[in-house]
């Protein structure tokens, strides 16, 4: 996993609300999401790339002055930690 996060919050606010969201399927096991949020964050930089585990994939968030954009491409399957592979239904 590769993970980076830098956030500066407004300590006098607890605002958090979804403004809009869009999502869809890329293939049988891959999906995408694009979301917008109102938050209490002054600056938010978030990057996560995970190759195994529940909903592994790419997640990117960029936020400035209380508004965030989030983009994700992820695997819709769950990880079987006991067998170290994707669950087969």
C-alpha positions as CSV (number, residue, x, y, z in Angstrom):
1,X,0.0,0.0,0.0
2,X,1.1,3.6,-0.7
3,X,-0.6,6.2,1.5
4,X,-0.1,9.9,1.8
5,X,-2.3,12.3,3.7
6,X,-1.9,16.0,4.6
7,X,-4.9,17.9,6.2
8,X,-5.4,21.2,8.0
9,X,-8.8,21.3,9.7
10,X,-10.8,24.3,10.9
11,X,-11.1,23.5,14.7
12,X,-14.2,25.7,15.0
13,X,-16.2,23.8,12.5
14,X,-17.7,20.3,12.3
15,X,-19.2,20.7,8.9
16,X,-19.4,17.6,6.7
17,X,-21.9,17.0,4.0
18,X,-22.1,15.3,0.6
19,X,-22.9,17.8,-2.2
20,X,-23.1,15.2,-5.0
21,X,-21.8,11.8,-6.0
22,X,-21.5,9.9,-9.2
23,X,-20.5,6.2,-9.6
24,X,-20.5,3.3,-12.0
25,X,-19.0,0.1,-13.1
26,X,-15.9,-0.2,-15.2
27,X,-16.0,-4.0,-15.4
28,X,-17.5,-7.0,-13.4
29,X,-15.2,-6.3,-10.4
30,X,-14.1,-2.7,-10.9
31,X,-16.1,0.4,-10.0
32,X,-15.5,4.2,-9.9
33,X,-16.8,7.1,-7.8
34,X,-16.5,10.8,-8.1
35,X,-17.8,12.8,-5.1
36,X,-18.0,16.4,-3.8
37,X,-18.2,17.4,-0.2
38,X,-18.5,20.4,2.1
39,X,-16.1,19.9,5.0
40,X,-14.3,21.6,7.8
41,X,-10.9,21.2,6.1
42,X,-8.9,24.2,5.0
43,X,-6.5,22.0,3.0
44,X,-6.8,18.3,2.3
45,X,-4.4,16.1,0.2
46,X,-5.1,12.4,0.3
47,X,-3.6,9.6,-1.9
48,X,-4.1,5.9,-1.3
49,X,-3.1,3.0,-3.6
50,X,-3.8,-0.5,-2.3
51,X,-3.4,-3.7,-4.2
52,X,-5.1,-6.1,-1.8
53,X,-7.6,-5.9,1.0
54,X,-11.3,-4.9,1.0
55,X,-12.1,-2.6,-2.0
56,X,-8.4,-2.3,-3.0
57,X,-7.7,0.4,-5.6
58,X,-6.9,4.1,-6.0
59,X,-8.3,6.9,-3.9
60,X,-7.5,10.6,-4.4
61,X,-9.0,13.5,-2.5
62,X,-8.2,17.2,-3.0
63,X,-9.7,19.9,-0.8
64,X,-9.4,23.6,-0.4
65,X,-11.3,26.1,1.8
66,X,-14.0,23.6,2.9
67,X,-14.7,21.9,-0.4
68,X,-13.3,18.5,-1.3
69,X,-13.3,16.4,-4.5
70,X,-12.8,12.6,-4.2
71,X,-12.1,10.2,-7.0
72,X,-11.8,6.4,-6.5
73,X,-11.3,3.4,-8.7
74,X,-11.7,0.2,-6.6
75,X,-12.3,-3.5,-6.6
76,X,-15.9,-4.4,-5.6
77,X,-14.8,-7.8,-4.1
78,X,-13.8,-8.4,-0.5
79,X,-10.5,-9.8,0.5
80,X,-10.2,-13.3,2.2
81,X,-7.5,-12.7,4.8
82,X,-7.5,-16.3,5.8
83,X,-6.5,-17.5,2.3
84,X,-4.8,-14.3,1.2
85,X,-6.9,-13.9,-2.0
86,X,-10.1,-12.4,-3.3
87,X,-13.3,-14.0,-2.0
88,X,-15.0,-16.3,-4.5
89,X,-18.8,-16.3,-4.2
